[in-house]
Amino acid sequence: MRRINLKPFALIALAAVMLSSCASLQKMKKNANLINFKTTPEILETHAGKVDVAIDGTFPAKYFNKKVTMVATPVLKYDGGETAYAPVTLQGEKVKDNNKVISIKNGGSFNYKNSVLYAEGMRMSDLELRITASKGLKSVDFAPIALAKGVIATPTLVINYPTPILGVQREKNTTGKYDPNIDAFQRIVPDEYTADIKYLINKADIRKEELTKEEIARLKEYNKAAAKDPRKKIVGMEVSSYASPDGALELNTKLAEQRQSASSKFLTKELKKDEVEAEFKTKFTPEDWDGFKELMGKSNIQDKELILRVLSMYTDPEVREREIKNLSAAFTGVANEILPQLRRSKFTTSIELIGKTDEEIAALADSDPSKLNPAELLYAATLTKDLNKQLAIYNSFMKVYPNDWRGPNNAGMVLAKQQKYADAKSLFEKAEKMNNNEPIIKNNLGICELKEGNLAKAETYFGAASGAGEAVNNNLGILSIIKGDYAKAVKYFNDSDSPNTGLAKILAGDNNGALKSLENCTWEGCYMKEYFKAVVGARTAKENLMYESLSKATQMKPELKKTAASGMEFAKYFNEARFKEIVK
């Protein structure tokens, strides 16, 4: 029997299969223009540090071979590199796999969404689709298909200079909350001293034992010291005389007037003797019901609440007196404990304590900071705009007052202003150990995390900083822009005086509101304010606004020419002569 070698026939068959595969792949490659691709958005944008893309692809009937597998990869190409999105795999009807199937008879479509991390070079880039089709052992690379051009990177232009907060000796504002913007340092501090002399019932003469009381002696010394000390100023004296609310109103009025006369004569004599030059006012109160109510509220007298109720029920003094006397047991306590204290004349001296001058405070901050109290030393740092001098003063504060959190906090604030966030953070952490519940410190730790890109930590700190002032909202606004939550950023900024307010509104789609905010911004010489106005002009087809604002911005900051030249916000103007002149 004759042997037949089948190997050549197998090779021929294999070659035929290969040629058939190549033919079908080449045909698909050749007709790739029949595939319809729609990219959303048409110009890519970066939000929250990513570049999202959505691609809708449609294949015509009789295009997709039943045995072909296609891998399509979107790629962003730019100077210095390229970044590929995750690939999408499609297959014909006879491919035994789990990818999206495209029918040869009816064609088909696919929907693709994905994102990549943003890189600065992507501003000027090309999005292309790279396709590899395979059938059996054979594969073919299609010519890249252009999908989109450039990435709008306006959100990356947020002015990321979060606001640190100065630690001061805070005081309560009109709402009763602590206001970090109110410094408790006061050069002129009000002060006063009050002393009483008491009278016997139905008497107006001043007894010797009343004149020699310790509180009267202290009042005289207080007055003399104020008259002689150049850092003290008497701003007022007042003599108030009273009668207790028992007995006839006519008698009490006469008694109060007589007591006023006696006490005024006494004070006039004492001021002259002590060589104190001051005028004083006088007044008298016939029946001191206000004093009665105050003393009654502090007492432990039987039926106290009942007596207070009588005061609230009746306004007629005779009715009040009668009703209280009807409470015989209680009135005994009133007559013994309350009424004698109301038969009096009260002397009040009000003065101003005049503190050190700015020059004195500044000199001591340099030479001997230990001679300044905490409020004065904190104030000294506000007398200079030199950040290095401020830092030196806060370093001195930390040495003189080592347990006060404001020292490391404020030194850290200066370092933050100098863009030395790592050094600032260690000082804020030191301050936090001294006062873990202080919202100012939480805010300042938050700005360090924000600058480091630790958004979750920053947000936690800003949340704990509630009540520390408007700076916290500003910082949360910056954070919201970076996170891509523009509506929330607008809410946080709340028309604050910042170019970021305008940026947030641009990104939220409110171009008119953005322009209004930017025009109301009072940041003199702010080039980003002008740049953002140019963006509004480009988005709203207001060419004069765009050109004029962009010209101002680039004149203030020439480095912005490169930013504008690669800014896809201005893509339709790239070839315009006026635009080229601005960015050249």
C-alpha positions in Angstrom: 0.0 0.0 0.0 1.2 3.4 -0.9 1.8 5.8 2.0 0.5 9.4 1.6 2.2 12.2 3.6 -0.6 14.3 5.0 1.7 16.9 6.6 1.8 19.3 3.6 -2.0 19.2 3.4 -2.3 20.1 7.1 0.1 23.0 6.5 -1.9 24.1 3.6 -5.1 23.9 5.6 -3.5 25.8 8.5 -2.3 28.4 6.1 -5.8 28.7 4.6 -7.2 29.2 8.1 -4.6 31.8 8.9 -5.2 33.6 5.6 -8.9 33.6 6.4 -8.3 35.0 9.9 -6.0 37.7 8.6 -8.5 38.6 5.9 -11.3 39.1 8.4 -9.1 41.0 10.8 -7.7 43.2 8.1 -11.2 43.9 6.9 -12.3 45.0 10.4 -9.2 47.2 10.6 -9.8 48.7 7.2 -13.5 49.5 8.1 -12.8 50.8 11.6 -14.1 54.1 10.4 -17.5 52.5 10.4 -17.5 52.3 14.2 -19.1 55.3 15.8 -17.6 56.6 19.0 -19.0 59.3 21.2 -17.0 60.7 24.1 -18.4 62.5 27.1 -17.4 65.1 27.9 -16.2 66.2 24.5 -13.2 67.9 26.3 -12.2 65.9 29.3 -12.2 67.5 32.7 -10.4 66.8 36.0 -12.5 66.7 39.2 -11.3 65.5 42.6 -7.9 64.6 41.2 -9.3 62.3 38.5 -10.1 62.5 34.8 -13.4 60.7 34.1 -14.4 59.5 30.6 -17.5 57.9 29.2 -17.4 56.3 25.8 -20.4 55.0 23.8 -19.4 52.8 20.9 -21.7 51.6 18.1 -20.8 48.9 15.6 -22.7 48.6 12.3 -24.3 45.3 11.0 -22.0 42.8 9.3 -18.9 44.3 10.8 -18.0 42.3 13.9 -16.7 38.8 12.9 -18.2 36.0 15.0 -14.8 34.6 16.0 -13.0 37.9 16.8 -12.1 39.3 20.2 -11.4 43.0 20.4 -9.6 44.8 23.2 -10.0 48.6 23.2 -7.9 50.8 25.5 -8.4 54.5 25.9 -5.1 56.3 26.3 -4.2 59.9 27.2 -1.0 61.0 25.4 0.8 64.1 26.5 4.3 65.6 26.7 6.3 63.5 29.1 4.2 60.4 29.0 0.9 58.7 28.6 -1.7 57.2 30.8 -3.9 54.3 29.9 -7.5 53.7 31.2 -8.7 50.2 31.9 -9.3 48.3 28.7 -12.7 47.1 27.5 -13.0 43.7 25.8 -15.7 42.8 23.2 -16.3 39.6 21.4 -18.0 38.0 18.5 -20.9 35.6 18.8 -18.9 32.4 18.6 -16.2 33.4 21.1 -16.6 31.3 24.2 -15.9 34.0 26.9 -17.9 36.4 29.1 -17.3 39.7 27.4 -19.8 42.0 25.8 -21.0 40.3 22.6 -21.4 42.2 19.3 -23.8 40.6 16.8 -22.6 40.2 13.2 -26.1 40.5 11.9 -27.4 43.5 13.8 -24.2 45.1 15.1 -24.2 46.3 18.6 -23.0 48.9 21.1 -21.1 49.2 24.4 -21.0 51.8 27.1 -17.7 52.4 28.9 -16.9 54.5 32.0 -13.6 54.8 33.8 -11.1 57.3 35.3 -7.4 57.9 35.8 -5.5 60.0 38.2 -4.8 63.5 36.9 -1.3 64.6 35.9 -0.4 68.2 35.1 0.8 67.3 31.6 -2.7 66.2 30.7 -3.8 69.8 30.2 -2.6 69.5 26.6 -3.2 65.9 25.7 -4.9 63.6 23.1 -7.3 60.9 24.1 -7.0 58.0 21.6 -8.5 54.6 21.4 -6.1 51.7 20.8 -7.7 48.6 19.4 -6.3 45.1 19.1 -8.4 42.5 17.4 -7.6 38.8 17.5 -8.9 35.6 15.9 -7.3 32.4 16.8 -3.5 32.8 16.9 -3.6 36.0 14.8 -4.0 39.6 16.0 -4.0 43.0 14.4 -3.5 46.4 15.8 -5.8 49.1 14.5 -4.6 52.6 13.8 -5.2 54.7 16.9 -8.6 56.5 16.8 -8.7 60.1 18.1 -11.5 60.6 20.6 -10.9 63.9 22.4 -8.3 66.6 22.9 -7.1 68.2 26.1 -8.3 68.2 29.7 -9.9 71.2 31.4 -8.0 71.6 34.6 -9.6 74.7 36.2 -10.4 73.0 39.5 -6.6 72.5 40.1 -6.3 76.3 40.2 -7.9 76.5 43.6 -5.9 78.9 45.8 -4.8 76.3 48.4 -3.7 78.6 51.1 -5.8 77.5 54.1 -6.2 80.0 56.9 -4.5 79.3 60.2 -6.0 80.9 63.3 -4.2 83.0 65.9 -4.5 81.9 69.5 -5.5 85.0 71.6 -6.9 85.6 75.0 -10.4 85.3 73.8 -13.5 87.1 75.0 -17.1 86.4 74.4 -18.8 88.3 71.5 -22.3 89.6 71.4 -23.8 86.1 70.9 -22.1 84.8 74.0 -19.7 82.6 72.2 -16.0 82.9 72.3 -14.7 84.9 69.3 -11.1 84.1 68.2 -11.0 87.4 66.5 -11.4 89.4 69.7 -8.1 89.9 71.5 -8.5 90.4 75.2 -5.5 92.8 75.3 -6.7 96.2 76.5 -4.4 99.1 76.9 -7.1 100.9 79.0 -8.9 98.7 81.5 -11.8 100.0 83.5 -11.8 99.5 87.3 -13.8 100.7 90.2 -14.1 100.5 94.0 -17.3 100.8 96.1 -17.7 101.4 99.8 -20.8 101.8 102.0 -21.7 103.6 105.1 -24.8 102.5 107.1 -27.4 104.6 109.0 -29.5 103.8 111.9 -33.3 103.7 111.3 -34.8 107.1 110.7 -31.4 108.8 111.0 -29.2 110.7 108.6 -26.1 111.5 110.6 -22.9 109.6 109.9 -21.6 107.7 112.9 -17.9 107.7 113.7 -17.6 103.9 113.6 -18.8 104.0 110.0 -16.2 106.5 108.9 -13.4 104.4 110.4 -14.4 101.2 108.7 -11.7 99.3 106.7 -13.7 99.7 103.4 -13.8 103.5 103.8 -10.0 103.6 104.5 -9.5 101.5 101.3 -11.7 103.8 99.3 -9.6 106.8 100.4 -6.3 105.0 99.5 -7.8 104.0 96.2 -8.7 107.6 95.4 -5.3 108.9 96.4 -3.4 106.3 94.4 -5.5 107.0 91.3 -4.8 110.8 91.7 -1.1 110.3 91.9 -0.4 107.4 89.5 0.1 108.6 85.8 -1.1 105.2 84.6 -4.5 105.7 86.4 -7.2 108.2 85.6 -10.3 108.9 87.6 -13.2 109.0 85.2 -16.1 109.3 87.6 -17.3 109.3 91.2 -20.9 108.8 92.4 -22.6 109.0 95.8 -25.9 107.1 96.0 -28.1 107.4 99.1 -31.0 105.2 100.1 -33.8 104.7 102.5 -35.2 101.2 103.3 -38.7 100.5 101.9 -40.5 100.6 105.3 -42.4 103.5 106.7 -44.1 106.4 105.0 -42.8 107.4 101.6 -42.7 111.1 102.6 -40.4 110.3 105.5 -38.2 108.0 103.4 -37.8 110.7 100.8 -36.7 113.2 103.4 -34.3 110.7 105.0 -32.7 109.8 101.6 -32.2 113.5 100.8 -30.6 114.1 104.2 -28.3 111.1 103.8 -27.3 112.4 100.4 -26.4 115.7 101.8 -24.4 114.2 104.7 -22.5 111.8 102.5 -21.7 114.4 99.9 -20.3 116.8 102.6 -18.2 113.9 103.9 -16.7 113.0 100.5 -16.0 116.6 99.6 -14.1 117.0 102.8 -12.1 113.8 102.3 -11.2 114.6 98.7 -9.9 118.0 99.7 -7.9 116.6 102.6 -6.3 113.9 100.4 -5.7 116.4 97.6 -7.8 114.5 95.1 -9.3 116.7 92.4 -12.5 115.1 91.2 -16.1 115.9 90.7 -18.9 113.5 91.7 -22.5 113.0 91.0 -25.2 112.4 93.6 -28.5 110.7 93.6 -31.0 109.3 96.2 -33.6 106.6 96.2 -36.4 107.0 98.8 -37.4 103.3 98.9 -34.8 100.8 97.7 -37.0 98.0 96.5 -34.4 96.8 94.0 -31.9 96.4 96.8 -34.5 94.7 98.9 -35.3 92.2 96.2 -31.6 91.4 95.6 -30.8 90.9 99.3 -34.0 88.8 99.8 -33.0 86.5 97.0 -29.7 85.8 98.7 -31.2 85.3 102.1 -32.4 82.2 104.0 -35.4 84.1 105.6 -38.5 82.1 106.2 -41.2 82.5 103.5 -38.6 84.1 101.2 -40.3 82.8 98.1 -43.6 84.2 99.3 -42.2 87.6 99.9 -40.6 87.6 96.4 -44.0 86.7 95.0 -45.5 89.7 96.7 -42.9 91.9 95.0 -43.8 90.5 91.6 -47.6 90.8 92.2 -47.7 94.4 93.5 -46.0 97.6 92.4 -47.6 99.9 94.9 -45.0 100.4 97.7 -47.6 100.7 100.4 -49.4 97.5 99.4 -46.0 95.7 99.2 -45.1 96.9 102.7 -48.5 95.9 104.1 -48.5 92.4 102.6 -45.0 91.7 103.8 -45.8 93.0 107.4 -48.8 90.6 107.4 -46.2 87.8 107.2 -45.3 88.5 110.9 -42.8 85.7 111.3 -41.0 86.5 108.1 -41.1 90.3 108.7 -39.1 89.9 111.9 -36.2 88.4 109.8 -36.7 91.1 107.2 -36.5 93.9 109.8 -33.3 92.4 111.4 -31.4 91.1 108.3 -32.5 93.1 105.3 -33.7 96.5 106.1 -30.6 97.7 108.1 -28.4 97.0 105.0 -30.6 99.3 102.8 -30.2 102.4 105.0 -27.0 103.5 103.4 -24.9 105.7 101.2 -22.8 104.1 98.6 -19.5 105.7 97.3 -18.2 104.5 93.9 -15.0 105.6 92.2 -14.5 104.6 88.6 -11.0 104.7 87.1 -9.1 103.7 83.9 -5.9 101.7 84.3 -3.7 102.9 81.5 -1.3 100.2 80.3 2.0 100.3 78.6 2.4 102.1 75.3 3.1 100.2 72.0 6.7 101.3 72.2 7.1 100.1 75.7 5.6 96.7 74.9 7.7 96.3 71.8 10.9 97.2 73.6 10.1 94.7 76.5 9.2 92.0 74.0 12.8 92.3 72.7 14.7 93.0 75.9 12.8 91.3 78.8 9.6 89.5 77.7 9.1 88.2 81.3 7.9 91.7 82.3 4.9 91.4 80.0 1.8 89.5 80.9 0.4 87.0 78.4 -2.0 89.4 76.8 0.7 92.0 76.4 3.2 89.6 74.9 0.7 88.2 72.5 -0.2 91.8 71.5 3.5 92.6 71.0 3.6 90.2 68.1 0.8 92.1 66.3 2.9 95.3 66.3 5.1 94.0 63.5 4.4 92.5 60.1 7.8 90.8 60.0 7.0 87.1 60.3 10.5 86.3 61.7 10.1 88.9 64.4 6.6 87.5 65.2 8.1 84.0 65.4 10.8 85.3 67.8 8.2 86.8 70.1 6.1 83.6 70.1 9.3 81.6 70.9 9.8 84.0 73.9 6.2 83.4 74.9 6.8 79.7 75.0 9.8 80.2 77.3 8.0 82.6 79.7 4.7 80.8 79.6 5.6 77.2 78.8 2.2 75.8 79.7 0.1 78.1 77.6 -1.0 76.5 74.3 -1.1 79.8 72.5 2.7 79.9 72.3 3.3 76.9 70.2 0.0 77.5 68.3 1.0 81.0 67.3 4.5 80.1 66.4 3.1 77.3 64.3 0.8 79.8 62.6 3.7 81.9 61.6 5.5 78.9 60.1 2.3 78.0 58.2 2.3 81.5 56.7 5.9 80.8 55.7 4.8 77.6 54.0 6.7 75.5 56.5 3.9 73.2 57.2 5.9 70.2 58.5 7.5 72.4 61.2 4.2 74.1 62.0 2.4 70.7 62.4 4.8 69.7 65.2 4.1 72.9 67.1 0.3 72.5 66.6 0.6 68.9 68.0 2.4 70.3 71.0 -0.3 72.9 71.5 -2.9 70.1 71.2 -1.3 68.2 74.1 -1.7 71.3 76.3 -5.4 71.8 75.3 -6.9 68.9 73.4 -10.4 70.5 73.2 -9.3 73.9 71.6 -11.0 74.3 68.2 -8.4 76.8 67.0 -5.7 74.1 67.3 -7.9 71.6 65.5 -8.3 74.0 62.6 -4.6 74.5 62.4 -3.8 70.8 62.4 -6.4 70.5 59.7 -4.6 73.0 57.4 -1.4 70.9 57.7 -3.3 67.7 56.7 -4.9 69.6 53.8 -1.6 70.8 52.5 -0.2 67.2 52.7 -3.2 65.9 50.7 -4.7 64.0 53.6 -8.2 65.1 52.9 -10.1 62.7 55.3 -7.9 63.8 58.2 -8.2 67.4 57.3 -12.0 67.1 57.2 -12.1 65.5 60.6 -10.0 68.2 62.1 -12.1 71.0 60.6 -15.2 69.3 61.9 -13.7 69.4 65.4 -12.9 73.1 64.9 -16.5 74.2 64.8 -16.9 77.5 66.6 -13.4 78.7 65.8 -14.5 81.3 63.3 -15.0 81.9 59.6 -11.5 80.6 58.8 -12.8 77.1 59.3 -15.5 77.6 56.6 -12.9 79.0 54.2 -10.7 75.9 54.8 -13.7 73.6 54.3 -14.5 75.5 51.1 -11.0 74.8 49.7 -11.3 71.2 50.8 -14.6 70.9 49.0 -13.2 72.2 45.7 -10.4 69.7 45.9 -12.9 66.9 46.6 -15.0 68.0 43.6 -18.0 69.0 45.7 -18.5 72.5 44.3 -22.0 73.1 45.6 -20.8 72.5 49.1 -17.8 74.8 48.5 -20.1 77.6 47.5 -22.1 77.1 50.7 -19.0 77.2 52.8 -17.5 80.3 51.2 -20.9 82.1 51.4 -19.7 85.1 49.3 -16.6 85.5 51.4 -13.9 87.9 50.1 -11.9 85.3 48.3 -11.2 84.5 44.6 -12.0 80.9 45.5 -15.6 81.9 46.0 -15.7 82.9 42.3 -14.0 79.7 41.3 -16.4 77.5 43.3 -19.3 79.2 41.5 -17.7 78.7 38.1 -17.3 75.0 38.8 -20.9 74.8 40.1 -22.1 76.3 36.9 -23.1 79.7 38.2 -21.1 81.9 35.9 -23.1 85.1 36.6 -22.8 84.6 40.3 -19.1 83.9 39.9 -18.5 87.1 38.0 -20.4 89.1 40.7 -18.3 87.5 43.5 -15.0 88.1 41.6 -15.9 91.8 40.9 -16.8 92.3 44.6 -13.5 90.7 45.7 -11.2 93.3 47.3 -8.0 91.4 47.1 -5.9 94.1 45.5 -3.5 92.9 42.9 -4.9 89.4 42.9 -4.0 87.8 39.6 -6.1 84.7 40.1 -9.2 86.9 40.5 -8.5 88.3 37.0 -7.7 84.8 35.6 -11.0 83.4 36.9 -12.9 86.4 35.4 -11.2 85.4 32.1 -12.5 81.9 32.5 -16.1 83.3 33.0 -15.6 85.3 29.9 -14.6 82.3 27.9 -17.5 80.2 29.2 -20.0 82.9 28.5 -18.6 84.0 25.1 -17.8 87.5 26.5 -14.7 88.0 24.6 -13.8 91.5 25.8 -14.1 90.3 29.4 -12.0 87.3 28.6 -9.2 89.2 26.8 -9.1 92.1 29.2 -9.1 90.0 32.4 -6.5 87.5 30.9 -4.3 90.4 29.9 -4.4 91.8 33.5 -3.7 88.4 35.0 -0.7 87.7 32.9 0.7 91.2 33.4 0.5 90.7 37.2 1.8 87.1 37.0 3.7 86.3 33.8 3.8 82.6 34.7 0.1 82.5 33.9 0.8 82.8 30.2 1.9 79.2 30.2 -1.2 78.2 32.2 -3.5 80.1 29.8 -1.7 78.8 26.7 -2.5 75.2 27.8 -5.9 75.9 29.4 -8.6 74.2 27.5 -11.0 76.8 28.7 -9.5 79.0 26.0 -9.2 76.3 23.4 -11.3 78.0 20.7 -9.0 81.1 21.0 -5.7 79.3 20.7 -5.3 80.4 17.0 -6.6 83.9 17.5 -3.9 86.7 17.1 -5.0 88.6 20.2 -4.8 85.5 22.4 -1.4 84.6 21.0 -0.2 88.1 21.8 -1.3 87.8 25.4 0.3 84.4 26.1 3.5 84.7 24.0 
